[in-house]
Amino acid sequence: MLFEIPKDITDYLAELDAFIESDIKPLQAKDDNERFFDHRREHARTDWDNDGLPRHDWEELLGQMRRLADAAGHFRFAIPEEFGGKNGSNLAMAVIRHHLAAKGLGLHNDLQNESSIVGNLVQVLMLRDFGTEQQKRDFIPEMLAGRMRWAFGLTEEAHGSDATFMETRAVPHVKDGVDGWLINGEKMWTTGLHVATHVMTFCRTSGADGKARGISCLVVPTDAPGFKVGQYMWTFNMPTDHPKCSFTDVWVPATAFLGKEDEGLAVAQHFVHENRIRQAASSLGAAQYCIDEAVKYARERKPFGKPLAVNQAIQFPLVELQTDAEMLRLLIYKTSAEMDTMTKPEVAIRLSDKVSMCNYKANRLVCNAADFAMQVHGGIGYSRHKPFEHIYRHHRRYRITEGAEEIQMRKVAGHLFGFMGG
């Protein structure tokens, strides 16, 4: 049983902290970049007159941060050495993401954009495991250099979490003597499409509705004739980069397949457990930040001549939150460490329920912790001069995205009652 984080990971946390102090904080303090993190953050980040998209100067700052982190050897930590990474383990990534989120809002780790000094870089690993040799040569260096960006087109407006009922279709079509596929359909919540060069498009290529087999993944250039970006959906936490998009007789060559024909859901599910455990660690880190700030304020604030902290109405809810955080932290770290000892198919069989437990509980906990931190801080907690409203608005999405909590609980129930697949 794991109770102590290995020394190589704690040493790396110290290295990251030093990098944040020496390189990232000075950049955040430069040229009033603090406007992206203080009470002005939502307005500073959002171009309200341009579909609510992220402002260019905000995204450029994130790009500067990533370039600094990459030059320092941190950004690619999680990916294999062959791509310039450090073969970061699941346990290390969980600890790092918790550590960075627990620091609060900052340029070092802005979860609203899934932007961090230690990148997740899931699509590089998808290409490694599913891409052809030509795709790897053409795409991976461009992705790591920031010149190529892929959006993820799975969800459809009419079907939500059920990816097996998919109205986007692709049929074989020869164009100018080249074998290819003609795509028609639409997608929803296609995050990052305003800057994407390509979109991973999941579409039915054979089989019946409701069947997992018969769905394929085709990589479509966003400048392909017939591809159109639609409405950008304004969300609880702005800015927005989550549009609808449509495909009208969009043609791609047969080389556009990522993975095998009719087995595209394997691509979509390839990194689901790693993503979910890392996102759980981030939510838990943000929850711990809220708890710590509430405890600190309760000890300092002295209405009616005594600290808030002496009141059990303040103590007991924070005790509950801290207890949940401690138990969840152990489960996240234990599950991450066990994932490092197994293949992906083994993880899916033996640990999928534990990953789901971590994910849905962490996402609930951070919402509860942010809400109570607002309550402890009173009026100033409700204001945007404290970060709790931002943390709540951002992390509330994860009770829906990355697998809604009902989907996660169904997964746990499947393991618990022995009806997986039912």
N, C-alpha and C positions, 0 to 999 in steps of 0.2 A: 504494500500500500504506500502511495506517495504522500509524504507529509512535508518534504523539503524540496524546494526548487534547486535543481543541479547548479553547481557553482558557475559553469560556463554560461548559463543563461543569466544569472544575477550579475555576473561580470559584464555581460553584454548590455544589460539594462543601464549599468553605470556608464558604459561607453556612449549609449544613446543619450543619456542625460547630459553628458559633457558636450556632445554635438549640438544638442538643443540650446544649451547656454552659449556656446561659442559661435554658432552659425544661424540658428533659426530665430532665436529671440531678437538678435539685432536686426534681422530682416523684417520681423513683425513690427518692430519699433520704428522702422524707417518710413519716411514720407507719409506719415499718418496712416500706415497700414492697420493700425489699431481699430480703425473705423469698421473693419470687417469682423471684429470680435467683441467690441463693446456694445453699448445700447443702440448704436447705429447699424448694427450688423445686417439686419434684414434689408433695410433700404440700401445700404452700401453694396450689397451683393446682387440686388435685383434690379434689372432693367424693366421697370413697370410699363414702359411705353413700347416695349419690344417683346410682346407675348409673355412677359414675366421671366424671361431668360436670365441666366447669370450674366452679370456685367463682364465685359472683356478684361478690365483691369483686375477684377477679382480672380478670374481664371488664369490670368498671366502671373499673378502672385503665387498661385498654387503650382504653376509650372516652374517658377523659379525655385520654390521649395523642393520640388521633386528632383530638379537638376542638381541642387546642392547635395541632397541625400544620395543621389546616384553616384556623384563624384566622390563622396565620402565612403561609398561601399555599403550603404544601409538599404537603399531602396529595393534592391533585388534579393534581399536576405532570404526570402522564402523559396526562391526558385533554384534549380540545379546549377552546379558549378559550370556546366557546359554553356550556360547562358549568362555567366558572370555573377551567379548567385552564391549562396552559402549553404544550400541544402537545409534551410531552416525546418525544424521539426514542427509537428502539430502542437506539441507542448510549448515549444519556444514561442510560436506565433500566438498562442492563447495568452501566455504570460505577458508578452510584449503588448498586445492589443489592450489587455486589461490595464497594464501599467500606463500606457499613453493616454487612454480615455480617462483614467482616474486623475490626471493632471488638470482636467477641465478644458475649456475652449482654448484653442490656440492653433497657430500655423503648423505646429508639429504633427497635428492629427485632427483633421476636420472631417468628421464622419458624415456630415451632410453630403459631401462630395465623394465619400469613400476615398479620401485623400490622406496619405500618411507618409511619414519619413520611411516607414517600412511598408512597402506595397504588397497588395494581395496578389495581383498579376495572374488571376485565374486563367485567362484566355491563353497565356503563354503555355501553361501546362496542358490545356485542352489541345493546343496545336501539337505539343510534344507527343501526346498520347493518341491523337486521332488524325493528325495532319499527314499528308504525303510528304515525301522528302522535298519536293519542289515547294510546297506550301510553307514548310518550315524555313526553307532558305529565303523565300520571298517575304514572309510575313513577320517572323519573330524579331529579326533585327530592327525592322521598321516600327514594330510595336514598342520595343524597349527604348527606341530613340524618340518616341512620342510623335512620329510622323504618320502612324496608322492607328486608328481607333475604331474598335468594333462595338456596336450596340447589340443588344440581346433581344431578339424578337420571338418570344414564345407566347405570351399572354394575348388572348383575344377578348374583345369587349363582351361578347355574348357567352363566354365560357369560363372566364376567370381561372380558378385553380385547376380546372379539369383540362389538362393538356391533351388528353386522348380524343376529345371532341374538338376537331380543328377544321375550321372552314377554309383556311388558306390552303390552296391546292397547287401542285406542280405536275405538269404532264410533259412527256418527252416531246421535243420539238427540234427539228434540224433547221439551222439558219446558216445560209451561205456555205453549205456543205459541212458544217460543224455540228456534232451531236450536242444537244443541250436540253434545257428544261424551261418551260413557260410557266410563270408563277402568277396567280391571281388570288387576292385576298386582302386582309387587313390585320394590323397588330395594334396593341394598346400598351401604354406604359413603357415605351421603347426608350429607356433612359439613355441620355447622352447623345441623342441623335442629332443635336444641333451642331456637334463637332465631329461626328462619326464619319469615317470614310467608307465603312462597310457595316452591314447589319447581318448578324446570324439569323437566318430566316428559317423557322421550323414550319414545315408544311407537310400535308399528307401527299404521299406519292403512290400509295397503294393501300389496300385493306379497308376495313369497315370502321365507321365511327365508333369510338369507345375502345378500340384496340390499340395497344402500345406499338405493335409492329406496323410498319407502313408509314411512319413519320420520319422524315429526313431533314437534315440540316444543310441548307445551301447558303453560302457566303455571297451576299449581294452587294455590289458597289452602290453607294448612295447616289451616284450620278447616273445610274442606269436608266434609260428611257422607260417611263411608265411607273417609276417609283416616286412617291409623293409623301412629304411630311405634312401631316394635318394639324389639328388643334393641339396646342400645348396645354395640358391640364394643370390648372392652378391648384396648388395643394396646401395643406395645413401648414407646411413649412416651406417658405419661399427662399430663393428663387426656384423656378421649375425648369426641368430639362426632361420632362416625361410626356412626349407627344404620342398621338395616334399616327399611324402611317398606313399607306395603302400600296398595293401592287396591282397594276393593270397591264397584263401581257408583258410582264418583265421577263426578259430572256437572259439566262446565264448558261455558260458552257458546262458540260458534264464534269469538268475539273473543279467546279465550285462546291462539290460535295465536301463537307467536313465529316469524316467518319464514313460508315458504310450506308449505302442506300437502304432505306426503310428501317434503319436502326438509329435514327437521330436522337431519340429520347435518351439513349445511353450517353450522348454528348451532353445533353442538358442536365443529366443527373450525375455526371462524372465527378463534380467537385462539390456536390451538395452538402456532404457531411463536413468537409473541411470548412466550407463557407459558413455553415450554421454554427459550428463550435467557435469559430473566430468571431462571428458577429455576437454570439452570446457573451464571449469574453469582453467585447467592447461595451455591450450594454451593462454588464456587471461593473466594469470599471467606471462608467458614467454614474451608475447608481451609488457606488462607493464615494465618488466625489460629492454627490448631493448629500449623502449621510454625513460625511466629514464636515462639510460646510454648515449643515444644520446644527451639529453638535458644537462646533466652534462658536457659532452665533448665539446659541442658547446659553453658553457659559459667559459670553461677553455682555449680552443684553440684560439690563436690570430694570425692568418696569416695576413700579410699586416697591422699589428699594431692595429687590432681591433678583438673582439671576433666573432667567427662564428655566434653566437646567434643573432647578430644585422642584419643579412641578412635574408630578407623575404623568400628567396629560401630555407633556413633552417627552419625558423619559421613555415611557412604555412603547409608543409607536416607533421610536428610534431604536429601542432594544429589539423589537420585532424585525425591523428592516435590517439591522446589523446581523442578527442571527441568521436570517435568510441569506444574506450576502456571504457569510462565512461558510454555510453549508453548501451553497451553490458554487462557490469558488473551488472547494475541494472536489465536487463532482465534475466541474469543467476541466480542472487540471488532471484528475484521474482518467477521465474519458479521453482527453487529448493524448495522454501518455500511452494509454492502451491502443489508441489508433495508430501510434507509431510502431507498434509491434505486429500489425496486421496488413494484409492486402486490402484493396478497396472492396472486393467482393466479400471478404470476411467482415469488414466493418459494417457493410450493409446488413449482414445477417446477425451479427452479434452485438453491435453497438448502436444501431440506428435509433432504437428507442431511447437510449441514454442521451444521444445528441439532441433528440427532440425535446426531452425533459429540460436539458440545459437551455435550449433556445427559447422555448415559450416561457419558462420561469424567469429567465434573465430579462426578457423584454417586458414582462409584467412588473418585475421588481424595479426597473429603472423608471417606469412611469409612476409607480407608487412613491418611490424615493424623491423624484423631482416634485411631485405634487405636495408631499409633506414638507419638503424643504421650503417651498413657497409659503406654506402655512406657518412654519416656524419663523420665517423672516418677515411675515406680515406684509404690509403694503409694499415695502421695497422688494420683497420676494416676488410679488405679482408684477412688478415693473420689469422693464427690459434692462435695467441697470444691474440686474443679477441674471445669470445664465440659465436659471431653472426652466423658464418658459421655453427657451430654445431647445434645451435638452429633452423636455417633454415632447415638444412638437416634432422633433426629429425622430426620437426613438419610438414614438407611438406608431410610426409606419411599419416597424418591424413586427408588430403583432398581426400584420396583414401580409407584408412582403416576405420573401425568402421562405415561403410556406406559412400560410395563416396559422394562428395558434390552434385552430380547430383541426387543421390537417396534421399538425404536430401531435396533438392529443390522440387523434385517431391512430397515428402510427404507434404511439405508446400502448394504446388499447389493443392493437393488433398483436403486439408481443405479449402483453399481459394475459390476454384471453385465448391466444393461440389461433386467431383467425386471420393471420396475415394473408393479404390477397383477396379477402372477402369484402 
